[in-house]
Amino acid sequence: MNNIKSFTFFKSYAEAMEELTEKEQKEFLLAIVKYVFYDKTPEFKGKMKLAWVLVEPTLTKSKKKSNPNQNETK
């Protein structure tokens, strides 16, 4: 767990999830939360991997700004 207390959720994240099923969207949102707050990187395939590739760079940048003492993110 890291020291991050909050993060910004961009509209582009929701747009990246548009083609996912409701179940996949729920899994994807939980993966975002776990990635930001608990440093757990998800392993997706197919549409979910494509969506993750779109949102991960901004999440990682946000994590680094929020936690400057953290070494490379996992």
VEXKOL-729052 format. One record per residue: residue in one letter; x, y, z of N, C-alpha, C, O, CB in turn; residue number from 1. Coordinates in nm, 4 decimals. Glycine has a CB too. Layout:
# VEXKOL-729052
pt type->A	nX->X	nY->Y	nZ->Z	caX->X	caY->Y	caZ->Z	cX->X	cY->Y	cZ->Z	oX->X	oY->Y	oZ->Z	cbX->X	cbY->Y	cbZ->Z	seq->NUM;
...
This chain:
# VEXKOL-729052
pt type->M	nX->0.0847	nY->-0.1182	nZ->0.0000	caX->0.0000	caY->0.0000	caZ->0.0000	cX->0.0887	cY->0.1236	cZ->0.0000	oX->0.1964	oY->0.1249	oZ->0.0595	cbX->-0.0961	cbY->0.0003	cbZ->0.1221	seq->1;
pt type->N	nX->0.0417	nY->0.2262	nZ->-0.0671	caX->0.1186	caY->0.3490	caZ->-0.0745	cX->0.0475	cY->0.4595	cZ->0.0035	oX->-0.0515	oY->0.4330	oZ->0.0717	cbX->0.1402	cbY->0.3910	cbZ->-0.2214	seq->2;
pt type->N	nX->0.0964	nY->0.5810	nZ->-0.0059	caX->0.0400	caY->0.6930	caZ->0.0706	cX->-0.0618	cY->0.7750	cZ->-0.0076	oX->-0.1036	oY->0.8807	oZ->0.0398	cbX->0.1507	cbY->0.7834	cbZ->0.1169	seq->3;
pt type->I	nX->-0.1020	nY->0.7308	nZ->-0.1232	caX->-0.1954	caY->0.8064	caZ->-0.2056	cX->-0.3334	cY->0.8046	cZ->-0.1399	oX->-0.3821	oY->0.6994	oZ->-0.0983	cbX->-0.2019	cbY->0.7484	cbZ->-0.3497	seq->4;
pt type->K	nX->-0.3952	nY->0.9217	nZ->-0.1313	caX->-0.5261	caY->0.9350	caZ->-0.0668	cX->-0.6392	cY->0.9593	cZ->-0.1664	oX->-0.7558	oY->0.9370	oZ->-0.1341	cbX->-0.5224	cbY->1.0480	cbZ->0.0335	seq->5;
pt type->S	nX->-0.6056	nY->1.0050	nZ->-0.2878	caX->-0.7084	caY->1.0332	caZ->-0.3881	cX->-0.6451	cY->1.0343	cZ->-0.5262	oX->-0.5228	oY->1.0366	oZ->-0.5404	cbX->-0.7789	cbY->1.1684	cbZ->-0.3593	seq->6;
pt type->F	nX->-0.7315	nY->1.0326	nZ->-0.6288	caX->-0.6851	caY->1.0464	caZ->-0.7655	cX->-0.7983	cY->1.1024	cZ->-0.8496	oX->-0.9148	oY->1.0976	oZ->-0.8100	cbX->-0.6352	cbY->0.9111	cbZ->-0.8219	seq->7;
pt type->T	nX->-0.7639	nY->1.1548	nZ->-0.9645	caX->-0.8626	caY->1.2110	caZ->-1.0557	cX->-0.9078	cY->1.1034	cZ->-1.1531	oX->-0.8265	oY->1.0305	oZ->-1.2098	cbX->-0.8051	cbY->1.3331	cbZ->-1.1315	seq->8;
pt type->F	nX->-1.0381	nY->1.0950	nZ->-1.1713	caX->-1.0953	caY->1.0011	caZ->-1.2683	cX->-1.1367	cY->1.0821	cZ->-1.3901	oX->-1.2258	oY->1.1666	oZ->-1.3817	cbX->-1.2178	cbY->0.9212	cbZ->-1.2080	seq->9;
pt type->F	nX->-1.0722	nY->1.0565	nZ->-1.5027	caX->-1.0968	caY->1.1319	caZ->-1.6243	cX->-1.2088	cY->1.0697	cZ->-1.7079	oX->-1.2312	oY->0.9488	oZ->-1.7037	cbX->-0.9694	cbY->1.1409	cbZ->-1.7063	seq->10;
pt type->K	nX->-1.2779	nY->1.1537	nZ->-1.7830	caX->-1.3828	caY->1.1064	caZ->-1.8722	cX->-1.3273	cY->1.0046	cZ->-1.9705	oX->-1.3984	oY->0.9123	oZ->-2.0102	cbX->-1.4466	cbY->1.2235	cbZ->-1.9472	seq->11;
pt type->S	nX->-1.2033	nY->1.0195	nZ->-2.0099	caX->-1.1425	caY->0.9251	caZ->-2.1048	cX->-1.1387	cY->0.7826	cZ->-2.0486	oX->-1.1402	oY->0.6864	oZ->-2.1254	cbX->-1.0003	cbY->0.9707	cbZ->-2.1409	seq->12;
pt type->Y	nX->-1.1336	nY->0.7677	nZ->-1.9152	caX->-1.1380	caY->0.6339	caZ->-1.8551	cX->-1.2741	cY->0.5709	cZ->-1.8843	oX->-1.2821	oY->0.4547	oZ->-1.9241	cbX->-1.1117	cbY->0.6404	cbZ->-1.7007	seq->13;
pt type->A	nX->-1.3808	nY->0.6480	nZ->-1.8642	caX->-1.5156	caY->0.5985	caZ->-1.8918	cX->-1.5314	cY->0.5671	cZ->-2.0404	oX->-1.5936	oY->0.4675	oZ->-2.0772	cbX->-1.6215	cbY->0.7015	cbZ->-1.8473	seq->14;
pt type->E	nX->-1.4751	nY->0.6521	nZ->-2.1246	caX->-1.4824	caY->0.6283	caZ->-2.2688	cX->-1.4076	cY->0.5008	cZ->-2.3075	oX->-1.4512	oY->0.4282	oZ->-2.3968	cbX->-1.4251	cbY->0.7484	cbZ->-2.3456	seq->15;
pt type->A	nX->-1.2971	nY->0.4735	nZ->-2.2419	caX->-1.2195	caY->0.3525	caZ->-2.2694	cX->-1.2980	cY->0.2272	cZ->-2.2313	oX->-1.2735	oY->0.1197	oZ->-2.2861	cbX->-1.0861	cbY->0.3561	cbZ->-2.1936	seq->16;
pt type->M	nX->-1.3920	nY->0.2402	nZ->-2.1380	caX->-1.4692	caY->0.1260	caZ->-2.0894	cX->-1.5999	cY->0.1050	cZ->-2.1654	oX->-1.6702	oY->0.0078	oZ->-2.1381	cbX->-1.4990	cbY->0.1437	cbZ->-1.9432	seq->17;
pt type->E	nX->-1.6346	nY->0.1915	nZ->-2.2587	caX->-1.7657	caY->0.1870	caZ->-2.3239	cX->-1.7991	cY->0.0538	cZ->-2.3903	oX->-1.9152	oY->0.0129	oZ->-2.3904	cbX->-1.7732	cbY->0.2946	cbZ->-2.4260	seq->18;
pt type->E	nX->-1.7017	nY->-0.0134	nZ->-2.4458	caX->-1.7287	caY->-0.1391	caZ->-2.5158	cX->-1.7249	cY->-0.2614	cZ->-2.4240	oX->-1.7449	oY->-0.3740	oZ->-2.4696	cbX->-1.6290	cbY->-0.1572	cbZ->-2.6273	seq->19;
pt type->L	nX->-1.6994	nY->-0.2395	nZ->-2.2957	caX->-1.6950	caY->-0.3507	caZ->-2.2012	cX->-1.8349	cY->-0.3818	cZ->-2.1509	oX->-1.9217	oY->-0.2946	oZ->-2.1475	cbX->-1.6015	cbY->-0.3186	cbZ->-2.0832	seq->20;
pt type->T	nX->-1.8561	nY->-0.5074	nZ->-2.1120	caX->-1.9829	caY->-0.5439	caZ->-2.0510	cX->-1.9904	cY->-0.4813	cZ->-1.9120	oX->-1.8900	oY->-0.4327	oZ->-1.8601	cbX->-1.9991	cbY->-0.6985	cbZ->-2.0436	seq->21;
pt type->E	nX->-2.1072	nY->-0.4825	nZ->-1.8528	caX->-2.1214	caY->-0.4264	caZ->-1.7186	cX->-2.0311	cY->-0.4996	cZ->-1.6180	oX->-1.9711	oY->-0.4366	oZ->-1.5309	cbX->-2.2686	cbY->-0.4340	cbZ->-1.6734	seq->22;
pt type->K	nX->-2.0219	nY->-0.6303	nZ->-1.6303	caX->-1.9340	caY->-0.7092	caZ->-1.5422	cX->-1.7878	cY->-0.6695	cZ->-1.5624	oX->-1.7138	oY->-0.6529	oZ->-1.4654	cbX->-1.9521	cbY->-0.8608	cbZ->-1.5689	seq->23;
pt type->E	nX->-1.7465	nY->-0.6545	nZ->-1.6876	caX->-1.6090	caY->-0.6139	caZ->-1.7176	cX->-1.5815	cY->-0.4725	cZ->-1.6672	oX->-1.4725	oY->-0.4441	oZ->-1.6175	cbX->-1.5824	cbY->-0.6221	cbZ->-1.8686	seq->24;
pt type->Q	nX->-1.6798	nY->-0.3843	nZ->-1.6801	caX->-1.6632	caY->-0.2479	caZ->-1.6309	cX->-1.6395	cY->-0.2469	cZ->-1.4806	oX->-1.5535	oY->-0.1739	oZ->-1.4313	cbX->-1.7858	cbY->-0.1631	cbZ->-1.6654	seq->25;
pt type->K	nX->-1.7145	nY->-0.3267	nZ->-1.4088	caX->-1.6970	caY->-0.3353	caZ->-1.2632	cX->-1.5564	cY->-0.3855	cZ->-1.2293	oX->-1.4884	oY->-0.3300	oZ->-1.1431	cbX->-1.8039	cbY->-0.4288	cbZ->-1.2006	seq->26;
pt type->E	nX->-1.5148	nY->-0.4906	nZ->-1.2982	caX->-1.3797	caY->-0.5456	caZ->-1.2767	cX->-1.2733	cY->-0.4416	cZ->-1.3104	oX->-1.1728	oY->-0.4292	oZ->-1.2403	cbX->-1.3582	cbY->-0.6729	cbZ->-1.3622	seq->27;
pt type->F	nX->-1.2961	nY->-0.3677	nZ->-1.4174	caX->-1.2009	caY->-0.2668	caZ->-1.4619	cX->-1.1896	cY->-0.1534	cZ->-1.3602	oX->-1.0793	oY->-0.1090	oZ->-1.3282	cbX->-1.2422	cbY->-0.2114	cbZ->-1.5984	seq->28;
pt type->L	nX->-1.3023	nY->-0.1073	nZ->-1.3101	caX->-1.3011	caY->0.0006	caZ->-1.2100	cX->-1.2300	cY->-0.0434	cZ->-1.0821	oX->-1.1528	oY->0.0330	oZ->-1.0240	cbX->-1.4449	cbY->0.0450	cbZ->-1.1773	seq->29;
pt type->L	nX->-1.2563	nY->-0.1659	nZ->-1.0388	caX->-1.1863	caY->-0.2174	caZ->-0.9202	cX->-1.0362	cY->-0.2286	cZ->-0.9469	oX->-0.9552	oY->-0.2049	oZ->-0.8574	cbX->-1.2435	cbY->-0.3552	cbZ->-0.8790	seq->30;
pt type->A	nX->-0.9997	nY->-0.2642	nZ->-1.0685	caX->-0.8577	caY->-0.2730	caZ->-1.1035	cX->-0.7914	cY->-0.1360	cZ->-1.0969	oX->-0.6771	oY->-0.1249	oZ->-1.0527	cbX->-0.8405	cbY->-0.3330	cbZ->-1.2437	seq->31;
pt type->I	nX->-0.8615	nY->-0.0320	nZ->-1.1402	caX->-0.8074	caY->0.1038	caZ->-1.1311	cX->-0.7813	cY->0.1392	cZ->-0.9858	oX->-0.6741	oY->0.1896	oZ->-0.9523	cbX->-0.9040	cbY->0.2062	cbZ->-1.1949	seq->32;
pt type->V	nX->-0.8782	nY->0.1130	nZ->-0.8998	caX->-0.8644	caY->0.1438	caZ->-0.7569	cX->-0.7478	cY->0.0660	cZ->-0.6957	oX->-0.6666	oY->0.1227	oZ->-0.6226	cbX->-0.9955	cbY->0.1112	cbZ->-0.6816	seq->33;
pt type->K	nX->-0.7397	nY->-0.0627	nZ->-0.7254	caX->-0.6309	caY->-0.1448	caZ->-0.6702	cX->-0.4951	cY->-0.0994	cZ->-0.7226	oX->-0.3961	oY->-0.1032	oZ->-0.6496	cbX->-0.6531	cbY->-0.2929	cbZ->-0.7042	seq->34;
pt type->Y	nX->-0.4897	nY->-0.0567	nZ->-0.8481	caX->-0.3642	caY->-0.0093	caZ->-0.9062	cX->-0.3173	cY->0.1190	cZ->-0.8382	oX->-0.2005	oY->0.1320	oZ->-0.8016	cbX->-0.3806	cbY->0.0138	cbZ->-1.0569	seq->35;
pt type->V	nX->-0.4092	nY->0.2130	nZ->-0.8219	caX->-0.3728	caY->0.3424	caZ->-0.7641	cX->-0.3398	cY->0.3309	cZ->-0.6160	oX->-0.2366	oY->0.3812	oZ->-0.5717	cbX->-0.4853	cbY->0.4424	cbZ->-0.7841	seq->36;
pt type->F	nX->-0.4254	nY->0.2660	nZ->-0.5395	caX->-0.4091	caY->0.2659	caZ->-0.3935	cX->-0.3249	cY->0.1512	cZ->-0.3387	oX->-0.2651	oY->0.1648	oZ->-0.2319	cbX->-0.5429	cbY->0.2613	cbZ->-0.3293	seq->37;
pt type->Y	nX->-0.3191	nY->0.0390	nZ->-0.4093	caX->-0.2494	caY->-0.0790	caZ->-0.3563	cX->-0.1372	cY->-0.1299	cZ->-0.4456	oX->-0.0787	oY->-0.2345	oZ->-0.4175	cbX->-0.3476	cbY->-0.1895	cbZ->-0.3345	seq->38;
pt type->D	nX->-0.1062	nY->-0.0577	nZ->-0.5528	caX->0.0038	caY->-0.0929	caZ->-0.6433	cX->-0.0101	cY->-0.2321	cZ->-0.7051	oX->0.0903	oY->-0.2977	oZ->-0.7327	cbX->0.1346	cbY->-0.0847	cbZ->-0.5693	seq->39;
pt type->K	nX->-0.1324	nY->-0.2770	nZ->-0.7268	caX->-0.1560	caY->-0.4075	caZ->-0.7895	cX->-0.1875	cY->-0.3867	cZ->-0.9376	oX->-0.2889	oY->-0.3267	oZ->-0.9730	cbX->-0.2725	cbY->-0.4839	cbZ->-0.7184	seq->40;
pt type->T	nX->-0.0999	nY->-0.4367	nZ->-1.0220	caX->-0.1171	caY->-0.4220	caZ->-1.1663	cX->-0.2012	cY->-0.5374	cZ->-1.2198	oX->-0.1661	oY->-0.6540	oZ->-1.2014	cbX->0.0203	cbY->-0.4166	cbZ->-1.2381	seq->41;
pt type->P	nX->-0.3121	nY->-0.5052	nZ->-1.2860	caX->-0.3975	caY->-0.6124	caZ->-1.3385	cX->-0.3379	cY->-0.6759	cZ->-1.4635	oX->-0.2547	oY->-0.6162	oZ->-1.5318	cbX->-0.5370	cbY->-0.5584	cbZ->-1.3696	seq->42;
pt type->E	nX->-0.3815	nY->-0.7965	nZ->-1.4914	caX->-0.3422	caY->-0.8652	caZ->-1.6138	cX->-0.4692	cY->-0.8936	cZ->-1.6920	oX->-0.5441	oY->-0.9860	oZ->-1.6603	cbX->-0.2622	cbY->-0.9973	cbZ->-1.5836	seq->43;
pt type->F	nX->-0.4922	nY->-0.8137	nZ->-1.7936	caX->-0.6116	caY->-0.8260	caZ->-1.8750	cX->-0.5775	cY->-0.8814	cZ->-2.0120	oX->-0.4623	oY->-0.8799	oZ->-2.0552	cbX->-0.6815	cbY->-0.6916	cbZ->-1.8882	seq->44;
pt type->K	nX->-0.6816	nY->-0.9307	nZ->-2.0795	caX->-0.6702	caY->-0.9747	caZ->-2.2178	cX->-0.7837	cY->-0.9110	cZ->-2.2966	oX->-0.8824	oY->-0.8656	oZ->-2.2389	cbX->-0.6738	cbY->-1.1308	cbZ->-2.2289	seq->45;
pt type->G	nX->-0.7696	nY->-0.9080	nZ->-2.4262	caX->-0.8755	caY->-0.8622	caZ->-2.5143	cX->-0.9126	cY->-0.7163	cZ->-2.4946	oX->-0.8259	oY->-0.6302	oZ->-2.4793	cbX->-0.9959	cbY->-0.9464	cbZ->-2.4949	seq->46;
pt type->K	nX->-1.0439	nY->-0.6894	nZ->-2.4951	caX->-1.0939	caY->-0.5522	caZ->-2.4845	cX->-1.0492	cY->-0.4852	cZ->-2.3551	oX->-1.0220	oY->-0.3652	oZ->-2.3534	cbX->-1.2456	cbY->-0.5510	cbZ->-2.4932	seq->47;
pt type->M	nX->-1.0417	nY->-0.5614	nZ->-2.2481	caX->-1.0026	caY->-0.5020	caZ->-2.1204	cX->-0.8563	cY->-0.4588	cZ->-2.1234	oX->-0.8205	oY->-0.3561	oZ->-2.0659	cbX->-1.0263	cbY->-0.6011	cbZ->-2.0053	seq->48;
pt type->K	nX->-0.7720	nY->-0.5367	nZ->-2.1902	caX->-0.6318	caY->-0.4983	caZ->-2.2025	cX->-0.6193	cY->-0.3700	cZ->-2.2838	oX->-0.5415	oY->-0.2810	oZ->-2.2495	cbX->-0.5499	cbY->-0.6115	cbZ->-2.2676	seq->49;
pt type->L	nX->-0.6964	nY->-0.3614	nZ->-2.3915	caX->-0.6942	caY->-0.2410	caZ->-2.4736	cX->-0.7359	cY->-0.1189	cZ->-2.3915	oX->-0.6715	oY->-0.0142	oZ->-2.3989	cbX->-0.7864	cbY->-0.2575	cbZ->-2.5954	seq->50;
pt type->A	nX->-0.8424	nY->-0.1319	nZ->-2.3142	caX->-0.8877	caY->-0.0220	caZ->-2.2287	cX->-0.7796	cY->0.0139	cZ->-2.1258	oX->-0.7551	oY->0.1316	oZ->-2.0996	cbX->-1.0199	cbY->-0.0601	cbZ->-2.1570	seq->51;
pt type->W	nX->-0.7159	nY->-0.0875	nZ->-2.0683	caX->-0.6126	caY->-0.0628	caZ->-1.9674	cX->-0.4940	cY->0.0122	cZ->-2.0278	oX->-0.4400	oY->0.1039	oZ->-1.9659	cbX->-0.5654	cbY->-0.1954	cbZ->-1.9054	seq->52;
pt type->V	nX->-0.4542	nY->-0.0264	nZ->-2.1467	caX->-0.3423	caY->0.0401	caZ->-2.2143	cX->-0.3719	cY->0.1887	cZ->-2.2323	oX->-0.2806	oY->0.2712	oZ->-2.2299	cbX->-0.3144	cbY->-0.0259	cbZ->-2.3516	seq->53;
pt type->L	nX->-0.4979	nY->0.2225	nZ->-2.2500	caX->-0.5355	caY->0.3624	caZ->-2.2683	cX->-0.5322	cY->0.4434	cZ->-2.1381	oX->-0.4994	oY->0.5620	oZ->-2.1407	cbX->-0.6734	cbY->0.3699	cbZ->-2.3287	seq->54;
pt type->V	nX->-0.5653	nY->0.3819	nZ->-2.0258	caX->-0.5737	caY->0.4582	caZ->-1.9004	cX->-0.4491	cY->0.4475	cZ->-1.8128	oX->-0.4226	oY->0.5367	oZ->-1.7321	cbX->-0.6924	cbY->0.4120	cbZ->-1.8218	seq->55;
pt type->E	nX->-0.3746	nY->0.3423	nZ->-1.8274	caX->-0.2596	caY->0.3182	caZ->-1.7383	cX->-0.1561	cY->0.4305	cZ->-1.7373	oX->-0.1077	oY->0.4653	oZ->-1.6296	cbX->-0.1917	cbY->0.1907	cbZ->-1.7781	seq->56;
pt type->P	nX->-0.1198	nY->0.4891	nZ->-1.8516	caX->-0.0174	caY->0.5944	caZ->-1.8465	cX->-0.0569	cY->0.7141	cZ->-1.7587	oX->0.0262	oY->0.7655	oZ->-1.6839	cbX->0.0118	cbY->0.6431	cbZ->-1.9869	seq->57;
pt type->T	nX->-0.1811	nY->0.7579	nZ->-1.7669	caX->-0.2211	caY->0.8719	caZ->-1.6832	cX->-0.2341	cY->0.8323	cZ->-1.5370	oX->-0.2077	oY->0.9134	oZ->-1.4483	cbX->-0.3533	cbY->0.9303	cbZ->-1.7326	seq->58;
pt type->L	nX->-0.2747	nY->0.7081	nZ->-1.5109	caX->-0.2796	caY->0.6607	caZ->-1.3720	cX->-0.1390	cY->0.6568	cZ->-1.3123	oX->-0.1175	oY->0.6990	oZ->-1.1987	cbX->-0.3451	cbY->0.5205	cbZ->-1.3643	seq->59;
pt type->T	nX->-0.0453	nY->0.6064	nZ->-1.3893	caX->0.0930	caY->0.5976	caZ->-1.3419	cX->0.1502	cY->0.7368	cZ->-1.3170	oX->0.2166	oY->0.7594	oZ->-1.2158	cbX->0.1804	cbY->0.5217	cbZ->-1.4437	seq->60;
pt type->K	nX->0.1252	nY->0.8289	nZ->-1.4073	caX->0.1737	caY->0.9657	caZ->-1.3899	cX->0.1118	cY->1.0282	cZ->-1.2652	oX->0.1804	oY->1.0966	oZ->-1.1892	cbX->0.1416	cbY->1.0512	cbZ->-1.5145	seq->61;
pt type->S	nX->-0.0147	nY->1.0054	nZ->-1.2444	caX->-0.0845	caY->1.0575	caZ->-1.1272	cX->-0.0265	cY->0.9985	cZ->-0.9986	oX->-0.0082	oY->1.0695	oZ->-0.8997	cbX->-0.2349	cbY->1.0271	cbZ->-1.1366	seq->62;
pt type->K	nX->0.0022	nY->0.8683	nZ->-1.0007	caX->0.0612	caY->0.8035	caZ->-0.8832	cX->0.1974	cY->0.8644	cZ->-0.8501	oX->0.2284	oY->0.8886	oZ->-0.7334	cbX->0.0753	cbY->0.6518	cbZ->-0.9067	seq->63;
pt type->K	nX->0.2779	nY->0.8889	nZ->-0.9527	caX->0.4112	caY->0.9448	caZ->-0.9300	cX->0.4038	cY->1.0862	cZ->-0.8744	oX->0.4833	oY->1.1233	oZ->-0.7880	cbX->0.4916	cbY->0.9443	cbZ->-1.0593	seq->64;
pt type->K	nX->0.3084	nY->1.1656	nZ->-0.9235	caX->0.2919	caY->1.3018	caZ->-0.8718	cX->0.2424	cY->1.3014	cZ->-0.7280	oX->0.2832	oY->1.3851	oZ->-0.6475	cbX->0.1949	cbY->1.3805	cbZ->-0.9595	seq->65;
pt type->S	nX->0.1544	nY->1.2072	nZ->-0.6957	caX->0.0954	caY->1.1993	caZ->-0.5621	cX->0.1898	cY->1.1424	cZ->-0.4591	oX->0.1749	oY->1.1672	oZ->-0.3395	cbX->-0.0288	cbY->1.1165	cbZ->-0.5659	seq->66;
pt type->N	nX->0.2867	nY->1.0664	nZ->-0.5051	caX->0.3757	caY->0.9948	caZ->-0.4140	cX->0.5193	cY->1.0084	cZ->-0.4647	oX->0.5770	oY->0.9095	oZ->-0.5098	cbX->0.3348	cbY->0.8443	cbZ->-0.4018	seq->67;
pt type->P	nX->0.5792	nY->1.1287	nZ->-0.4587	caX->0.7099	caY->1.1519	caZ->-0.5190	cX->0.8223	cY->1.0701	cZ->-0.4557	oX->0.9269	oY->1.0526	oZ->-0.5183	cbX->0.7437	cbY->1.2970	cbZ->-0.5099	seq->68;
pt type->N	nX->0.8041	nY->1.0198	nZ->-0.3346	caX->0.9090	caY->0.9423	caZ->-0.2692	cX->0.9065	cY->0.7959	cZ->-0.3103	oX->0.9984	oY->0.7201	oZ->-0.2794	cbX->0.8956	cbY->0.9533	cbZ->-0.1192	seq->69;
pt type->Q	nX->0.7999	nY->0.7567	nZ->-0.3804	caX->0.7852	caY->0.6174	caZ->-0.4231	cX->0.8847	cY->0.5895	cZ->-0.5357	oX->0.9024	oY->0.6711	oZ->-0.6261	cbX->0.6387	cbY->0.5878	cbZ->-0.4695	seq->70;
pt type->N	nX->0.9486	nY->0.4737	nZ->-0.5289	caX->1.0367	caY->0.4324	caZ->-0.6373	cX->0.9496	cY->0.3975	cZ->-0.7574	oX->0.8293	oY->0.4232	oZ->-0.7562	cbX->1.1270	cbY->0.3112	cbZ->-0.5951	seq->71;
pt type->E	nX->1.0083	nY->0.3404	nZ->-0.8588	caX->0.9333	caY->0.3021	caZ->-0.9783	cX->0.8086	cY->0.2257	cZ->-0.9375	oX->0.8128	oY->0.1412	oZ->-0.8481	cbX->1.0203	cbY->0.2170	cbZ->-1.0738	seq->72;
pt type->T	nX->0.6961	nY->0.2565	nZ->-1.0044	caX->0.5721	caY->0.1858	caZ->-0.9759	cX->0.5800	cY->0.0460	cZ->-1.0325	oX->0.6534	oY->0.0190	oZ->-1.1275	cbX->0.4508	cbY->0.2609	cbZ->-1.0333	seq->73;
pt type->K	nX->0.5034	nY->-0.0414	nZ->-0.9725	caX->0.5073	caY->-0.1819	caZ->-1.0127	cX->0.4264	cY->-0.2036	cZ->-1.1361	oX->0.4178	oY->-0.3161	oZ->-1.1852	cbX->0.4574	cbY->-0.2718	cbZ->-0.9021	seq->74;
